[in-house]
Amino acid sequence: MDAQQALADLTEISSQIEAAVVFDDQGKVAGSTLAEGGRADELAKAVAALLAAAEGVKTGESVLTQLEVSTGEGSVFVVRDGKTSIAATTGGNPTAGLVFYDLKSALRSVKPAAKSAPAKKKTATAAKKTSTAASAKKKTAARKPATRKKPDAS
Amino acid sequence: MRRSIAAALGVAGGMLAGAAFIRRQGASRERADLYFEDGSMLSLTNGSPGAERLLPLAREVIRNARAR
């Protein structure tokens, strides 16, 4: 699914989410609920800075996958899966579990779109193979009656 | 007269104390929760060094998102 479509679905499902953005580890925005592209870039940059600071805070070796920062002004949620991250802002006192669930679902629906490109190639080659196999079968099928006819004819 | 003044002062003092209590409650709710791949979680409450770094950045994110 397209990132923009996934975010549209997300904001439709979750009334708690005010704004959301999907971006990669380079800060490139794949989709955003904000109308202006420049603002989405700024938001992605700010979230990337927050993630970098959170990485600095952590003590263990394990990878940071989720983050929730609750302030008096509202909350920030970030879910990260590999190179892709989704971030959302909410008002005060959000239902954290629900927001995380919705963000994970949205991120999951975005991720296959990136992976589907090689899959399409495979299916295309598979289709080619099947078509060549089918044509080969047709050829053999076309040949077979000819070989059968000979003994019948005699 | 004195009684009404004392009552008004009492009410005003109570309101101030209530407002301070609510404000403190709100401030103590400020926190950062970090979740890791291995299932561990780190909760940083307001006042801890980690939270002091993350909270201003989160406020900036919220302001960016709400800016018109």
Backbone of each chain as ProteinMPNN parsed JSONL, in Angstrom:
{"seq_chain_A": "MDAQQALADLTEISSQIEAAVVFDDQGKVAGSTLAEGGRADELAKAVAALLAAAEGVKTGESVLTQLEVSTGEGSVFVVRDGKTSIAATTGGNPTAGLVFYDLKSALRSVKPAAKSAPAKKKTATAAKKTSTAASAKKKTAARKPATRKKPDAS", "coords_chain_A": {"N_chain_A": [[0.841, -1.206, 0.0], [0.389, 2.272, -0.637], [2.214, 4.819, 1.094], [0.986, 7.234, 1.699], [-1.705, 6.59, 1.446], [-1.903, 4.689, 3.458], [-1.51, 6.312, 5.685], [-3.711, 7.958, 5.474], [-5.721, 6.105, 5.991], [-4.987, 5.503, 8.59], [-5.421, 7.914, 10.049], [-8.099, 8.031, 9.73], [-9.001, 5.812, 11.12], [-7.941, 6.172, 13.748], [-8.86, 8.517, 16.001], [-7.394, 9.866, 17.778], [-4.951, 10.551, 16.809], [-3.192, 13.319, 15.674], [-1.338, 14.292, 13.78], [0.759, 12.67, 11.368], [3.673, 11.006, 10.1], [5.6, 9.283, 7.645], [8.802, 8.085, 7.215], [12.201, 7.474, 6.012], [15.458, 6.133, 7.063], [17.178, 8.023, 6.103], [15.873, 10.327, 6.297], [14.068, 10.884, 4.368], [10.884, 11.686, 3.318], [8.107, 9.588, 3.027], [5.418, 9.712, 3.177], [2.809, 11.804, 4.48], [0.547, 13.372, 6.81], [0.368, 15.997, 6.797], [-0.347, 18.941, 4.979], [1.473, 20.564, 3.561], [4.545, 19.908, 1.944], [7.039, 20.809, 2.84], [6.685, 21.221, 5.551], [6.259, 18.631, 6.394], [8.77, 17.556, 5.942], [10.218, 19.007, 7.838], [9.018, 18.081, 10.157], [9.708, 15.373, 10.049], [12.461, 15.643, 10.298], [12.652, 16.692, 12.889], [11.621, 14.552, 14.35], [13.53, 12.638, 13.732], [15.708, 13.733, 15.043], [14.817, 13.46, 17.65], [14.745, 10.67, 17.83], [17.463, 10.117, 17.527], [18.457, 11.284, 19.852], [17.201, 9.652, 21.697], [18.443, 7.259, 21.125], [20.91, 7.869, 22.131], [20.39, 7.911, 24.81], [19.8, 5.298, 25.545], [20.946, 2.28, 27.152], [21.641, -0.425, 26.766], [22.467, -2.941, 24.213], [20.458, -3.54, 22.536], [18.139, -2.862, 19.854], [16.349, 0.176, 19.403], [12.921, 0.222, 19.108], [10.395, 1.287, 19.518], [8.869, 4.309, 20.686], [7.667, 6.573, 23.076], [6.863, 9.764, 23.961], [5.623, 11.703, 26.407], [4.247, 14.792, 26.922], [3.256, 17.93, 28.483], [1.94, 19.287, 26.51], [1.116, 17.443, 24.689], [1.508, 14.198, 23.084], [4.181, 12.245, 21.628], [4.617, 9.675, 19.361], [6.599, 7.043, 18.138], [7.288, 4.504, 15.838], [9.492, 2.076, 14.763], [10.735, 0.174, 12.073], [13.192, -1.537, 10.859], [14.594, 0.326, 8.313], [12.547, 2.041, 7.97], [10.364, 4.398, 9.462], [7.581, 5.414, 11.454], [5.877, 8.179, 12.649], [3.827, 9.851, 15.033], [1.715, 12.422, 16.33], [-0.189, 13.252, 19.206], [-2.978, 14.438, 21.212], [-3.359, 15.392, 24.688], [-3.128, 12.801, 27.202], [-3.37, 10.211, 25.636], [-4.521, 6.938, 24.483], [-2.132, 4.847, 24.847], [-1.438, 2.175, 24.065], [-3.278, 1.608, 22.073], [-2.683, 3.54, 20.144], [-0.06, 2.799, 19.469], [-0.606, 0.281, 18.378], [-2.151, 0.955, 16.132], [-0.275, 2.443, 14.713], [1.694, 0.511, 14.195], [0.247, -1.238, 12.575], [-0.239, 0.423, 10.391], [2.393, 0.886, 9.535], [3.133, -1.703, 8.841], [1.46, -2.093, 6.685], [2.521, -0.329, 4.92], [5.142, -1.213, 4.494], [5.153, -3.71, 2.834], [4.789, -2.661, 0.287], [7.22, -1.654, -0.545], [8.619, -4.006, -0.689], [7.239, -5.41, -2.588], [7.981, -4.819, -5.18], [10.326, -6.395, -6.178], [8.992, -8.802, -5.962], [6.985, -8.604, -7.845], [8.511, -8.677, -10.135], [9.399, -11.261, -9.989], [7.011, -12.624, -10.271], [6.393, -11.832, -12.791], [8.449, -13.02, -14.279], [7.878, -15.591, -13.625], [5.4, -15.801, -14.811], [6.179, -15.529, -17.419], [7.685, -17.867, -17.659], [5.712, -19.769, -17.274], [4.139, -19.189, -19.424], [5.867, -19.813, -21.485], [6.212, -22.465, -20.935], [3.654, -23.343, -21.278], [3.29, -22.772, -23.962], [5.18, -24.485, -24.99], [4.089, -26.898, -24.239], [1.802, -26.766, -25.725], [2.928, -26.89, -28.237], [4.021, -29.451, -28.168], [1.709, -30.819, -27.764], [0.478, -30.231, -30.095], [2.147, -31.517, -31.803], [1.974, -34.169, -31.042], [-0.54, -35.415, -31.869], [0.001, -35.566, -34.542], [2.037, -37.431, -34.676], [0.668, -39.555, -33.741], [-1.193, -39.944, -35.641], [0.053, -41.098, -37.707], [0.477, -43.964, -37.176], [-2.222, -44.591, -37.114], [-3.105, -43.946, -39.627], [-1.837, -45.821, -41.184]], "CA_chain_A": [[0.0, 0.0, 0.0], [1.061, 3.562, -0.675], [2.354, 5.399, 2.443], [-0.025, 8.286, 1.845], [-2.987, 5.903, 1.639], [-1.829, 4.071, 4.794], [-1.689, 7.392, 6.668], [-5.119, 8.387, 5.387], [-6.472, 5.075, 6.721], [-4.621, 5.636, 10.006], [-6.117, 9.069, 10.655], [-9.534, 7.718, 9.707], [-9.235, 4.828, 12.193], [-7.585, 6.698, 15.065], [-9.224, 9.923, 16.186], [-6.434, 10.467, 18.715], [-3.76, 11.015, 16.081], [-3.356, 14.649, 15.077], [-0.497, 14.342, 12.579], [1.638, 11.501, 11.249], [4.618, 11.053, 8.974], [6.397, 8.074, 7.4], [10.067, 8.489, 6.62], [13.252, 6.449, 6.111], [16.595, 6.506, 7.921], [17.855, 9.186, 5.507], [14.995, 11.483, 6.532], [13.212, 11.085, 3.184], [9.465, 11.493, 3.681], [7.344, 8.745, 2.095], [4.03, 10.148, 3.254], [2.529, 12.63, 5.651], [-0.819, 13.89, 6.884], [0.468, 17.451, 6.677], [-0.628, 19.355, 3.607], [2.676, 21.098, 2.909], [5.699, 19.0, 1.939], [8.112, 21.393, 3.643], [6.373, 20.979, 6.97], [6.461, 17.196, 6.62], [10.225, 17.385, 6.042], [10.617, 19.558, 9.146], [8.513, 17.148, 11.187], [10.554, 14.167, 9.97], [13.771, 16.022, 10.855], [12.49, 16.827, 14.346], [11.46, 13.19, 14.896], [14.841, 11.984, 13.598], [16.525, 14.277, 16.145], [14.302, 12.823, 18.873], [15.213, 9.274, 17.799], [18.912, 10.139, 17.762], [18.637, 11.562, 21.288], [16.765, 8.439, 22.418], [19.525, 6.279, 20.928], [21.977, 8.283, 23.044], [19.952, 7.642, 26.194], [19.74, 3.851, 25.817], [22.134, 1.732, 27.81], [21.967, -1.752, 26.239], [22.832, -3.096, 22.808], [19.251, -3.81, 21.756], [17.692, -1.781, 18.96], [15.149, 0.916, 19.816], [11.875, -0.034, 18.115], [9.236, 2.147, 19.778], [9.152, 5.435, 21.579], [6.542, 7.452, 23.41], [7.232, 10.859, 24.852], [4.404, 12.381, 26.835], [4.506, 16.13, 27.472], [2.044, 18.647, 28.866], [1.294, 19.779, 25.284], [0.653, 16.291, 23.909], [2.444, 13.065, 23.065], [4.811, 11.853, 20.366], [4.804, 8.228, 19.243], [7.4, 6.633, 16.984], [7.495, 3.057, 15.673], [10.543, 1.9, 13.765], [10.927, -1.194, 11.591], [14.307, -1.454, 9.911], [14.938, 1.694, 7.921], [11.332, 2.853, 7.893], [9.778, 4.819, 10.742], [6.326, 6.17, 11.417], [5.748, 9.007, 13.849], [2.523, 10.503, 15.152], [1.505, 13.265, 17.502], [-1.553, 13.186, 19.735], [-3.266, 15.396, 22.282], [-3.025, 14.906, 26.026], [-3.678, 11.523, 27.691], [-3.85, 9.27, 24.617], [-4.455, 5.511, 24.834], [-0.839, 4.531, 24.224], [-1.468, 0.851, 23.428], [-4.09, 1.696, 20.852], [-1.93, 4.34, 19.169], [1.041, 1.948, 19.003], [-1.188, -0.773, 17.543], [-2.535, 1.565, 14.854], [0.957, 2.827, 14.006], [2.32, -0.726, 13.703], [-0.579, -1.718, 11.459], [0.017, 1.315, 9.253], [3.758, 0.644, 9.07], [3.103, -3.021, 8.197], [0.795, -1.977, 5.387], [3.417, 0.443, 4.044], [6.356, -1.995, 4.212], [5.098, -4.625, 1.697], [4.849, -1.929, -0.977], [8.627, -1.588, -0.939], [9.091, -5.36, -0.987], [6.455, -6.013, -3.665], [8.609, -4.578, -6.473], [10.985, -7.6, -6.658], [8.005, -9.88, -6.043], [6.308, -8.446, -9.125], [9.449, -9.157, -11.149], [9.38, -12.716, -9.92], [5.756, -13.117, -10.845], [6.481, -11.589, -14.227], [9.294, -14.077, -14.855], [7.126, -16.836, -13.455], [4.371, -15.791, -15.844], [6.872, -15.817, -18.678], [8.037, -19.285, -17.652], [4.478, -20.561, -17.46], [3.667, -18.998, -20.793], [6.746, -20.589, -22.365], [5.902, -23.878, -20.678], [2.345, -23.604, -21.893], [3.464, -22.802, -25.41], [5.91, -25.72, -25.284], [3.103, -27.975, -24.124], [0.927, -26.658, -26.895], [3.689, -27.386, -29.382], [4.098, -30.917, -28.077], [0.342, -31.314, -27.966], [0.196, -30.128, -31.528], [2.954, -32.518, -32.513], [1.58, -35.529, -30.683], [-1.55, -36.024, -32.754], [0.605, -35.841, -35.844], [2.773, -38.701, -34.574], [-0.317, -40.617, -33.531], [-1.965, -40.158, -36.867], [0.795, -41.963, -38.644], [0.095, -45.376, -37.062], [-3.65, -44.737, -37.446], [-3.26, -43.843, -41.077], [-1.341, -47.05, -41.81]], "C_chain_A": [[0.873, 1.252, 0.0], [1.095, 4.165, 0.738], [1.282, 6.447, 2.714], [-1.405, 7.682, 2.131], [-3.053, 5.275, 3.035], [-2.059, 5.118, 5.882], [-3.121, 7.919, 6.656], [-6.011, 7.402, 6.146], [-6.246, 5.217, 8.226], [-5.387, 6.769, 10.687], [-7.633, 8.855, 10.67], [-9.894, 6.787, 10.868], [-9.058, 5.471, 13.567], [-7.896, 8.19, 15.167], [-8.221, 10.637, 17.093], [-5.229, 11.079, 17.988], [-4.05, 12.342, 15.375], [-2.587, 14.758, 13.763], [0.405, 13.117, 12.557], [2.52, 11.638, 10.02], [5.362, 9.716, 8.88], [7.676, 8.518, 6.699], [11.099, 7.381, 6.793], [14.418, 6.966, 6.954], [17.397, 7.69, 7.371], [17.038, 10.468, 5.712], [14.068, 11.772, 5.37], [11.764, 10.724, 3.543], [8.752, 10.685, 2.596], [5.875, 9.152, 2.075], [3.799, 10.929, 4.529], [1.075, 13.086, 5.635], [-0.828, 15.412, 6.754], [0.35, 17.851, 5.204], [0.636, 19.798, 2.87], [3.841, 20.138, 3.056], [6.835, 19.481, 2.814], [7.92, 21.138, 5.122], [6.576, 19.513, 7.328], [7.95, 16.901, 6.772], [10.731, 17.852, 7.409], [10.217, 18.62, 10.282], [9.381, 15.893, 11.23], [11.934, 14.438, 10.57], [13.71, 16.074, 12.383], [12.361, 15.45, 15.0], [12.79, 12.431, 14.818], [15.785, 12.447, 14.711], [16.122, 13.644, 17.47], [14.785, 11.375, 18.965], [16.709, 9.187, 18.094], [19.214, 10.371, 19.244], [18.266, 10.334, 22.115], [17.818, 7.34, 22.293], [20.687, 6.568, 21.876], [21.661, 7.943, 24.491], [20.058, 6.158, 26.531], [21.064, 3.303, 26.339], [22.575, 0.402, 27.204], [22.324, -1.731, 24.771], [21.598, -3.244, 21.908], [18.773, -2.575, 20.986], [16.403, -1.142, 19.487], [14.082, 0.745, 18.734], [10.664, 0.887, 18.283], [9.603, 3.227, 20.782], [7.865, 6.218, 21.824], [7.055, 8.527, 24.347], [5.967, 11.649, 25.14], [4.763, 13.714, 27.476], [3.175, 16.77, 27.882], [1.252, 19.116, 27.653], [0.666, 18.664, 24.458], [1.69, 15.188, 23.931], [2.98, 12.823, 21.664], [5.023, 10.346, 20.402], [5.639, 7.949, 18.004], [7.51, 5.114, 16.995], [8.48, 2.89, 14.528], [10.644, 0.432, 13.374], [11.982, -1.139, 10.501], [14.623, 0.001, 9.61], [13.726, 2.627, 7.921], [10.791, 3.159, 9.286], [8.463, 5.532, 10.486], [6.209, 6.918, 12.736], [4.38, 9.675, 13.851], [2.49, 11.367, 16.395], [0.035, 13.165, 17.915], [-1.755, 14.31, 20.751], [-2.866, 14.803, 23.627], [-3.743, 13.612, 26.377], [-4.203, 10.588, 26.608], [-3.808, 7.83, 25.146], [-3.238, 4.933, 24.106], [-0.869, 3.204, 23.459], [-2.188, 0.873, 22.099], [-3.338, 2.454, 19.758], [-0.778, 3.515, 18.603], [0.532, 0.873, 18.046], [-1.523, -0.224, 16.154], [-1.293, 1.94, 14.032], [1.652, 1.597, 13.418], [1.562, -1.273, 12.5], [-0.309, -0.892, 10.208], [1.401, 1.053, 8.661], [3.85, -0.696, 8.338], [2.472, -2.938, 6.801], [1.634, -1.172, 4.394], [4.572, -0.424, 3.583], [6.247, -2.926, 3.002], [5.18, -3.93, 0.34], [6.276, -1.847, -1.491], [9.137, -2.96, -1.351], [8.405, -5.954, -2.216], [7.087, -5.821, -5.036], [9.381, -5.8, -6.98], [10.01, -8.769, -6.812], [7.272, -9.838, -7.377], [7.181, -8.981, -10.256], [9.422, -10.668, -11.205], [8.136, -13.271, -10.58], [5.763, -12.927, -12.353], [7.297, -12.679, -14.908], [8.581, -15.422, -14.754], [6.045, -16.951, -14.525], [4.973, -16.123, -17.207], [7.162, -17.308, -18.798], [6.813, -20.143, -17.93], [3.978, -20.429, -18.886], [4.525, -19.796, -21.772], [6.47, -22.077, -22.191], [4.588, -24.261, -21.349], [2.473, -23.701, -23.404], [4.2, -24.07, -25.844], [4.97, -26.922, -25.249], [2.187, -28.009, -25.344], [1.607, -27.249, -28.125], [3.723, -28.907, -29.393], [2.728, -31.537, -28.308], [-0.023, -31.288, -29.441], [0.947, -31.193, -32.318], [2.416, -33.924, -32.294], [0.515, -36.142, -31.603], [-0.981, -36.391, -34.121], [1.332, -37.188, -35.831], [1.803, -39.876, -34.411], [-1.047, -40.979, -34.832], [-1.305, -41.168, -37.801], [0.421, -43.436, -38.485], [-1.371, -45.621, -37.428], [-3.87, -44.801, -38.955], [-2.873, -45.145, -41.778], [-2.137, -48.268, -41.476]], "O_chain_A": [[1.961, 1.268, 0.575], [0.129, 4.041, 1.49], [0.743, 6.533, 3.817], [-2.167, 8.198, 2.948], [-4.084, 5.312, 3.706], [-2.722, 4.846, 6.882], [-3.671, 8.279, 7.697], [-6.936, 7.805, 6.852], [-7.17, 5.075, 9.027], [-5.934, 6.591, 11.775], [-8.349, 9.415, 11.5], [-10.933, 6.94, 11.511], [-9.914, 5.334, 14.441], [-7.271, 9.015, 14.501], [-8.205, 11.866, 17.164], [-4.582, 11.997, 18.491], [-4.999, 12.471, 14.601], [-3.11, 15.251, 12.763], [0.77, 12.589, 13.607], [2.163, 12.292, 9.04], [5.703, 9.104, 9.892], [7.628, 9.243, 5.705], [10.919, 6.468, 7.599], [14.379, 8.076, 7.485], [18.2, 8.287, 8.088], [17.474, 11.558, 5.341], [13.359, 12.778, 5.371], [11.471, 9.621, 4.004], [8.781, 11.036, 1.416], [5.18, 8.959, 1.078], [4.497, 10.745, 5.526], [0.452, 13.175, 4.577], [-1.882, 16.033, 6.62], [0.877, 17.183, 4.314], [0.842, 19.453, 1.707], [4.1, 19.616, 4.14], [7.518, 18.682, 3.455], [8.876, 20.872, 5.852], [7.013, 19.191, 8.433], [8.35, 16.102, 7.619], [11.552, 17.193, 8.047], [10.971, 18.4, 11.23], [9.743, 15.411, 12.303], [12.505, 13.589, 11.255], [14.595, 15.569, 13.073], [12.922, 15.209, 16.069], [13.133, 11.675, 15.726], [16.56, 11.657, 15.251], [16.97, 13.331, 18.305], [15.183, 10.909, 20.032], [17.161, 8.299, 18.817], [20.104, 9.741, 19.816], [18.927, 10.015, 23.104], [18.055, 6.585, 23.236], [21.358, 5.656, 22.36], [22.563, 7.716, 25.298], [20.368, 5.797, 27.666], [22.142, 3.798, 26.01], [23.774, 0.132, 27.136], [22.468, -0.673, 24.159], [21.68, -3.095, 20.689], [18.971, -1.432, 21.399], [15.495, -1.831, 19.953], [14.314, 1.086, 17.574], [9.992, 1.223, 17.308], [10.51, 3.076, 21.601], [7.089, 6.485, 20.906], [7.614, 8.23, 25.403], [5.329, 12.19, 24.236], [5.5, 13.756, 28.462], [2.106, 16.206, 27.649], [0.041, 19.321, 27.74], [-0.21, 18.912, 23.629], [2.643, 15.238, 24.708], [2.34, 13.142, 20.662], [5.553, 9.812, 21.376], [5.417, 8.543, 16.948], [7.79, 4.511, 18.031], [8.321, 3.484, 13.461], [10.64, -0.449, 14.234], [11.706, -0.747, 9.367], [14.884, 0.801, 10.509], [13.869, 3.849, 7.877], [10.764, 2.298, 10.166], [8.263, 6.163, 9.449], [6.419, 6.348, 13.807], [3.844, 10.021, 12.798], [3.157, 11.077, 17.388], [-0.855, 13.013, 17.078], [-0.82, 15.031, 21.098], [-2.119, 13.826, 23.686], [-4.848, 13.361, 25.895], [-5.372, 10.204, 26.651], [-3.137, 7.546, 26.138], [-3.301, 4.582, 22.928], [-0.379, 3.125, 22.333], [-1.767, 0.242, 21.129], [-3.354, 2.057, 18.593], [-0.542, 3.526, 17.394], [1.162, 0.589, 17.027], [-1.223, -0.848, 15.136], [-1.27, 1.772, 12.813], [2.137, 1.632, 12.287], [2.167, -1.717, 11.524], [-0.167, -1.431, 9.11], [1.564, 1.004, 7.442], [4.556, -0.815, 7.337], [2.896, -3.621, 5.868], [1.479, -1.313, 3.181], [4.948, -0.384, 2.412], [7.172, -2.945, 2.19], [5.593, -4.539, -0.647], [6.529, -1.953, -2.691], [9.977, -3.078, -2.243], [8.921, -6.893, -2.821], [6.778, -6.567, -5.965], [9.136, -6.229, -8.107], [10.182, -9.62, -7.685], [6.972, -10.874, -7.97], [6.706, -9.628, -11.189], [9.42, -11.28, -12.273], [8.184, -14.241, -11.336], [5.218, -13.74, -13.1], [6.915, -13.2, -15.956], [8.66, -16.265, -15.647], [5.798, -18.026, -15.072], [4.406, -16.857, -18.017], [6.939, -17.933, -19.835], [6.858, -21.1, -18.702], [3.473, -21.379, -19.485], [4.026, -20.372, -22.739], [6.488, -22.848, -23.15], [4.441, -25.349, -21.907], [1.874, -24.563, -24.048], [3.912, -24.654, -26.888], [5.035, -27.822, -26.087], [1.851, -29.055, -25.9], [1.011, -27.973, -28.922], [3.503, -29.562, -30.411], [2.582, -32.589, -28.931], [-0.713, -32.165, -29.961], [0.475, -31.698, -33.337], [2.396, -34.754, -33.203], [0.67, -37.275, -32.061], [-1.397, -37.356, -34.763], [1.274, -37.967, -36.782], [2.054, -40.997, -34.855], [-1.443, -42.119, -35.074], [-1.935, -41.933, -38.532], [0.092, -44.107, -39.464], [-1.734, -46.669, -37.962], [-4.677, -45.573, -39.473], [-3.457, -45.533, -42.79], [-1.816, -49.361, -41.943]]}, "seq_chain_B": "MRRSIAAALGVAGGMLAGAAFIRRQGASRERADLYFEDGSMLSLTNGSPGAERLLPLAREVIRNARAR", "coords_chain_B": {"N_chain_B": [[-18.738, 40.673, 58.501], [-15.917, 40.347, 58.71], [-15.897, 37.609, 58.758], [-16.856, 36.915, 56.241], [-14.807, 37.89, 54.636], [-12.72, 36.297, 55.513], [-13.71, 33.847, 54.703], [-13.741, 34.194, 51.917], [-11.027, 34.519, 51.45], [-10.18, 32.008, 52.249], [-11.394, 30.369, 50.348], [-10.134, 31.337, 48.031], [-7.483, 30.667, 48.622], [-7.717, 27.888, 48.714], [-8.371, 27.377, 46.053], [-6.039, 28.184, 44.773], [-4.214, 26.359, 45.861], [-5.296, 24.001, 44.842], [-4.993, 24.442, 42.09], [-2.202, 24.489, 41.933], [-1.656, 21.894, 42.692], [-2.852, 20.386, 40.631], [-1.322, 21.289, 38.488], [1.189, 20.356, 39.216], [0.693, 17.646, 39.145], [0.227, 17.308, 36.427], [2.73, 17.983, 35.414], [4.282, 15.942, 36.465], [3.394, 13.851, 34.976], [4.731, 14.018, 32.643], [6.833, 12.217, 30.609], [9.178, 9.836, 29.17], [9.011, 6.946, 27.299], [10.852, 4.229, 26.311], [11.056, 1.59, 24.043], [12.507, -1.531, 23.403], [13.995, -3.868, 21.008], [14.5, -6.377, 22.149], [12.492, -6.641, 23.948], [12.699, -5.244, 26.252], [12.137, -2.295, 28.298], [12.402, 1.17, 28.839], [11.694, 3.619, 31.083], [11.579, 7.007, 31.406], [11.271, 9.441, 33.698], [10.007, 12.779, 34.28], [12.533, 15.052, 35.047], [14.654, 13.338, 35.213], [17.936, 12.847, 33.73], [17.877, 11.817, 31.078], [15.219, 12.228, 30.245], [15.144, 14.973, 30.352], [16.547, 15.618, 28.111], [15.019, 14.532, 26.056], [12.352, 15.496, 26.291], [12.2, 18.354, 25.535], [12.74, 18.072, 22.787], [10.605, 16.513, 21.956], [8.535, 18.29, 22.441], [9.114, 20.15, 20.52], [8.621, 18.642, 18.222], [5.85, 18.314, 18.454], [5.022, 20.967, 18.29], [5.87, 21.526, 15.681], [4.179, 19.856, 14.275], [1.729, 20.983, 14.8], [1.887, 23.538, 13.867], [0.602, 26.128, 11.833]], "CA_chain_B": [[-17.82, 41.219, 57.49], [-14.636, 39.647, 58.858], [-16.134, 36.197, 58.436], [-16.958, 36.774, 54.77], [-13.451, 38.099, 54.101], [-11.959, 35.074, 55.83], [-14.233, 32.772, 53.839], [-13.258, 34.472, 50.549], [-9.578, 34.204, 51.445], [-10.08, 30.535, 52.33], [-11.761, 29.814, 49.028], [-9.051, 31.69, 47.096], [-6.319, 29.828, 48.984], [-8.026, 26.519, 48.279], [-8.281, 27.331, 44.595], [-4.613, 28.261, 44.424], [-3.606, 25.068, 46.221], [-5.803, 23.023, 43.875], [-4.344, 24.697, 40.793], [-0.8, 24.065, 42.057], [-1.668, 20.417, 42.745], [-3.147, 19.895, 39.27], [-0.154, 21.607, 37.658], [2.254, 19.419, 39.591], [0.284, 16.327, 38.626], [0.45, 17.345, 34.975], [4.175, 17.987, 35.166], [4.836, 14.63, 36.81], [2.966, 12.932, 33.935], [5.663, 14.121, 31.522], [7.793, 11.109, 30.662], [9.568, 9.22, 27.896], [9.088, 5.484, 27.372], [11.592, 3.671, 25.175], [10.848, 0.143, 23.92], [13.594, -2.121, 22.618], [13.707, -5.074, 20.231], [14.549, -7.564, 23.01], [11.32, -6.63, 24.831], [12.939, -4.403, 27.428], [11.537, -0.97, 28.219], [13.047, 2.146, 29.719], [10.797, 4.741, 31.328], [12.306, 8.144, 31.969], [10.301, 10.416, 34.227], [10.427, 14.177, 34.252], [13.557, 15.342, 36.051], [15.831, 12.495, 34.951], [18.748, 13.459, 32.667], [17.411, 11.367, 29.757], [13.956, 12.902, 29.934], [15.453, 16.391, 30.134], [17.008, 15.757, 26.713], [13.98, 14.105, 25.107], [11.109, 16.28, 26.386], [12.179, 19.548, 24.663], [12.683, 17.638, 21.383], [9.217, 16.077, 21.718], [7.712, 19.519, 22.378], [9.388, 20.744, 19.199], [7.899, 17.803, 17.245], [4.419, 18.642, 18.567], [4.847, 22.33, 17.75], [6.012, 21.399, 14.22], [2.979, 19.197, 13.74], [0.549, 21.84, 14.975], [2.107, 24.848, 13.235], [-0.285, 26.364, 10.671]], "C_chain_B": [[-16.478, 40.461, 57.485], [-14.743, 38.186, 58.424], [-16.165, 35.984, 56.916], [-15.596, 36.959, 54.102], [-12.608, 36.85, 54.327], [-12.403, 33.92, 54.948], [-13.726, 32.945, 52.418], [-11.779, 34.127, 50.423], [-9.354, 32.69, 51.471], [-10.365, 29.878, 51.001], [-10.641, 30.079, 48.022], [-7.807, 30.841, 47.358], [-6.504, 28.401, 48.538], [-7.898, 26.358, 46.787], [-6.834, 27.341, 44.129], [-3.908, 26.93, 44.698], [-4.014, 23.98, 45.228], [-5.126, 23.169, 42.527], [-2.898, 24.217, 40.809], [-0.697, 22.541, 42.028], [-1.88, 19.827, 41.346], [-1.948, 20.114, 38.347], [0.993, 20.624, 37.927], [1.962, 18.017, 39.062], [0.572, 16.22, 37.135], [1.917, 17.264, 34.64], [4.777, 16.616, 35.442], [4.442, 13.58, 35.769], [3.913, 12.973, 32.739], [6.722, 13.032, 31.659], [8.131, 10.63, 29.265], [9.701, 7.718, 28.117], [9.772, 4.963, 26.117], [11.43, 2.155, 25.186], [11.9, -0.435, 22.986], [13.194, -3.454, 22.0], [13.663, -6.333, 21.106], [13.39, -7.615, 24.022], [11.512, -5.774, 26.066], [12.364, -3.003, 27.195], [12.201, -0.056, 29.244], [12.107, 3.336, 29.866], [11.555, 5.849, 32.04], [11.298, 9.19, 32.423], [10.888, 11.825, 34.211], [11.406, 14.451, 35.397], [14.802, 14.5, 35.862], [16.613, 13.083, 33.777], [18.285, 13.077, 31.256], [16.166, 12.096, 29.316], [14.188, 14.383, 29.65], [15.93, 16.649, 28.709], [15.867, 15.508, 25.734], [12.737, 15.002, 25.12], [11.114, 17.556, 25.532], [12.081, 19.186, 23.179], [11.263, 17.197, 21.016], [8.288, 17.289, 21.617], [7.88, 20.192, 21.016], [8.646, 19.975, 18.102], [6.412, 18.171, 17.25], [4.141, 20.029, 17.992], [4.931, 22.318, 16.231], [4.749, 20.847, 13.599], [1.765, 20.115, 13.795], [0.677, 23.197, 14.293], [1.238, 24.982, 12.002], [0.386, 27.294, 9.665]], "O_chain_B": [[-15.984, 40.012, 56.451], [-13.833, 37.616, 57.822], [-15.596, 35.03, 56.385], [-15.271, 36.276, 53.131], [-11.878, 36.408, 53.441], [-11.586, 33.116, 54.499], [-13.325, 31.974, 51.776], [-11.338, 33.532, 49.439], [-8.461, 32.166, 50.806], [-9.67, 28.952, 50.582], [-10.244, 29.194, 47.265], [-7.163, 30.359, 46.426], [-5.57, 27.77, 48.044], [-7.388, 25.35, 46.297], [-6.453, 26.608, 43.216], [-3.119, 26.444, 43.887], [-3.199, 23.15, 44.825], [-4.734, 22.187, 41.896], [-2.419, 23.62, 39.846], [0.215, 21.974, 41.427], [-1.184, 18.898, 40.935], [-1.602, 19.253, 37.538], [1.659, 20.138, 37.013], [2.853, 17.306, 38.599], [1.079, 15.212, 36.643], [2.314, 16.57, 33.704], [5.681, 16.178, 34.731], [5.079, 12.53, 35.682], [3.902, 12.063, 31.91], [7.411, 12.932, 32.674], [7.454, 10.974, 28.296], [10.417, 7.275, 29.015], [9.326, 5.223, 24.999], [11.639, 1.51, 26.213], [12.152, 0.106, 21.91], [12.211, -4.081, 22.396], [12.883, -7.248, 20.84], [13.323, -8.525, 24.849], [10.577, -5.598, 26.847], [12.138, -2.586, 26.059], [12.514, -0.467, 30.361], [11.764, 3.985, 28.878], [12.099, 5.656, 33.127], [10.562, 9.751, 31.611], [12.102, 12.016, 34.138], [11.14, 14.125, 36.554], [15.887, 14.888, 36.293], [16.029, 13.746, 32.919], [18.299, 13.908, 30.348], [16.055, 12.53, 28.169], [13.51, 14.976, 28.81], [15.749, 17.738, 28.166], [15.757, 16.183, 24.71], [12.136, 15.24, 24.072], [10.12, 17.827, 24.859], [11.431, 19.887, 22.404], [10.78, 17.468, 19.917], [7.366, 17.305, 20.802], [6.93, 20.725, 20.441], [8.109, 20.574, 17.17], [5.795, 18.321, 16.196], [3.148, 20.235, 17.294], [4.166, 23.01, 15.559], [4.304, 21.298, 12.544], [0.88, 20.038, 12.943], [-0.307, 23.923, 14.157], [1.144, 24.047, 11.205], [-0.199, 27.609, 8.629]]}, "name": "protein", "num_of_chains": 2, "seq": "MDAQQALADLTEISSQIEAAVVFDDQGKVAGSTLAEGGRADELAKAVAALLAAAEGVKTGESVLTQLEVSTGEGSVFVVRDGKTSIAATTGGNPTAGLVFYDLKSALRSVKPAAKSAPAKKKTATAAKKTSTAASAKKKTAARKPATRKKPDASMRRSIAAALGVAGGMLAGAAFIRRQGASRERADLYFEDGSMLSLTNGSPGAERLLPLAREVIRNARAR"}
